[in-house]
Amino acid sequence: MSTWWETRRTARLAEVAHALEFFGAEPVEDPGVGELARVAEALAGEYRTGDRGYAIHRTGDLLDWAAAALHAADRLRGIPVPVVNHHLRRAALALDDARACLLASPPASPVQPA
């Protein structure tokens, strides 16, 4: 059973790392949970600064939630892997919501035809 959970954890880490690339993170070959948490936290700060609209600020909040879930998973080293997977899943869901928030928002300034 632990092999399945370990495989699932590795796949979830790769999923989260790939999702963070959408928001501007550098690609990571072999991501660690703590490293991904710090990246998500840094991206959250970038998205929450400036006056770029509600969708951008909401995306920053969701990235911050993902970072919190990743920090929780990182603190739980030595805890059964299913618990860590739960936190990784929460982070992946927050990143999915953040992506949807950005994709659903209208462009800042529509281009007028010439």
RAPE-V595911 format. One record per residue. N is the residue number from 1. OMEGA is omega as a letter, one per 40 degrees, with the letter a starting at -180 (* if undefined). Layout:
BEGIN
N:OMEGA, N:OMEGA
END
This chain:
BEGIN
1:a, 2:i, 3:i, 4:a, 5:i, 6:i, 7:i, 8:i, 9:i, 10:i, 11:a, 12:i, 13:i, 14:i, 15:a, 16:i, 17:i, 18:i, 19:i, 20:i, 21:i, 22:a, 23:i, 24:i, 25:i, 26:i, 27:a, 28:a, 29:a, 30:a, 31:i, 32:a, 33:a, 34:i, 35:i, 36:i, 37:i, 38:i, 39:i, 40:i, 41:i, 42:i, 43:i, 44:i, 45:i, 46:a, 47:a, 48:i, 49:i, 50:a, 51:a, 52:i, 53:a, 54:a, 55:i, 56:i, 57:i, 58:i, 59:i, 60:i, 61:a, 62:i, 63:i, 64:i, 65:i, 66:i, 67:i, 68:i, 69:i, 70:i, 71:i, 72:i, 73:a, 74:i, 75:a, 76:i, 77:a, 78:i, 79:i, 80:a, 81:i, 82:i, 83:i, 84:i, 85:i, 86:a, 87:i, 88:i, 89:i, 90:i, 91:i, 92:i, 93:i, 94:i, 95:i, 96:i, 97:i, 98:i, 99:i, 100:i, 101:i, 102:a, 103:a, 104:a, 105:i, 106:i, 107:a, 108:i, 109:a, 110:i, 111:i, 112:i, 113:a, 114:*
END
